């Protein structure tokens, strides 16, 4: 697919099925690694990912730092999910309001988030076009930032990818996200930008941190992405059949039994 044939991305069509078929993104890349069958079905329009409460709350927090207009629009469009019928917000959104206030009342966090909001960029990487929408990018300081919400910013998780205990940032592949964004921004500006994550927890009161990355982390993510992309492209282009994870919403919904499994397979497969 040539650059001339690619659709022009806007805020309205960025998340469309057509744009997801034409472009790779970090979220789509992660989806391929989680379940090929579900991701292919989504791209074909045969399955729609359910919107979870956690996703909505995350979008609510992001919208609060995009602009007043974006925040008010999000509230209007999701009014029934945010507000109880008898008045007041649901607990998740009261928590989100505390998280928003924790960041807005912190001068350093707000300084780190200064810049142009929700900027869309594309670039050719690892054999196909990629897209990104960055929370905030500061062209004067050569930095970009992304807000991440989590239960506890200091919680440890076991990671098969890294073969060890990691933070929530590594667990949910946010290092990979920052690495890919960095490549796309470099392709568009000709300069290497420094990424930061603005982390805020759902605790009461919320914990918060501005997180930077050692440069050595990015090379591993590029090697990991390049290794995975050959298989992803083969499945996406119909050259290989997708593998089902057997555990996600999609796989459980289409599952047909054809035999028995040994008890050990319940935890080792």
Number of C-alpha atoms within 10 A of each C-alpha: 8 7 10 7 8 12 13 11 17 12 11 7 13 18 11 12 15 14 19 17 15 16 21 23 19 20 11 15 18 17 15 23 14 16 19 22 20 25 25 23 15 17 19 14 11 10 13 14 11 9 8 9 13 12 10 17 19 17 14 22 20 20 20 20 20 16 12 11 10 15 17 14 13 17 16 11 10 13 12 12 16 22 15 12 10 6 7 11 17 15 12 15 20 13 19 23 16 19 23 18 13 17 22 15 10 11 10 12 18 13 10 19 26 16 18 14 18 17 14 15 17 21 21 15 17 16 10 14 18 21 23 23 16 19 20 22 24 17 12 7 11 14 19 26 24 23 19 18 22 19 13 17 20 13 11 15 15 14 15 10 10 11 8 10 14 17 15 22 20 18 17 14 16 16 21 22 22 23 22 23 25 20 20 22 22 14 16 12 11 10 12 14 19 18 20 21 22 19 23 24 22 18 16 9 11 22 18 22 15 16 13 13 14 6 9 8 12 19 12 14 18 16 10 13 18 14 12 15 19 13 16 20 17 13 18 19 11 11 11 12 13 20 14 17 16 16 12 13 11 21 15 12 10 8 11 8 5 6 5 6 8 6 8 8 8 8 6 6 7
